[in-house]
Amino acid sequence: MAMPLGRIAIGLVGLIVVAVGLYQIYQGFKAGFERQFQTYALTPKEAKLATDVGRFGTAAREWSSRSWVF
């Protein structure tokens, strides 16, 4: 912080962390992770459960990645 660009550098790092977090939340709602498993091999109930758990996990990953910053 004592360096001339210290505040700017800290601000940029903060913006990057926020942007990555928002992208993680977006991915969770978009459910783009579904490409990673074969939904045709699942019953409709199993596919819904996998999607819901995947969304929750993606959002949780965002919150846990944010915890090390604060």
C-alpha positions in Angstrom: 0.0 0.0 0.0 3.0 2.3 0.5 4.0 1.9 -3.2 2.5 4.5 -5.7 0.3 1.9 -7.4 -0.4 -0.2 -4.3 -4.0 0.9 -3.9 -4.7 0.4 -7.6 -3.1 -3.1 -7.5 -5.2 -4.1 -4.5 -8.3 -2.7 -6.2 -7.6 -4.7 -9.4 -7.1 -7.9 -7.5 -10.4 -7.3 -5.7 -12.2 -6.7 -9.0 -10.8 -9.9 -10.4 -11.9 -11.9 -7.3 -15.4 -10.4 -7.6 -15.6 -11.1 -11.3 -14.5 -14.7 -10.9 -17.1 -15.2 -8.1 -19.9 -13.8 -10.3 -18.8 -16.0 -13.1 -19.0 -19.0 -10.8 -22.5 -18.1 -9.7 -23.5 -17.6 -13.4 -22.1 -21.1 -14.2 -24.1 -22.5 -11.4 -27.4 -21.1 -12.6 -26.6 -21.8 -16.2 -25.8 -25.5 -15.3 -23.1 -25.7 -17.9 -21.5 -28.4 -15.9 -24.1 -30.9 -17.2 -21.8 -31.6 -20.2 -19.6 -33.4 -17.7 -22.0 -36.2 -17.0 -24.2 -38.4 -19.2 -27.8 -37.4 -18.6 -29.1 -40.1 -20.9 -27.9 -42.7 -18.5 -29.9 -41.2 -15.6 -33.6 -41.3 -14.8 -35.3 -37.9 -14.8 -35.3 -37.8 -11.0 -31.6 -38.6 -10.9 -30.8 -36.0 -13.6 -32.7 -33.3 -11.6 -30.9 -34.2 -8.4 -27.5 -34.1 -10.2 -28.3 -30.7 -11.7 -29.5 -29.3 -8.4 -26.5 -30.6 -6.5 -24.2 -29.3 -9.2 -25.7 -25.9 -9.0 -25.3 -25.8 -5.3 -21.7 -27.1 -5.5 -20.8 -24.4 -8.1 -22.3 -21.7 -5.9 -20.6 -23.1 -2.8 -17.3 -23.2 -4.6 -17.7 -19.5 -5.2 -18.4 -18.7 -1.6 -15.5 -20.8 -0.4 -13.1 -19.2 -2.8 -14.2 -15.8 -1.6 -13.6 -16.8 2.1 -9.8 -16.8 1.7 -9.9 -13.2 0.5 -11.8 -11.9 3.5 
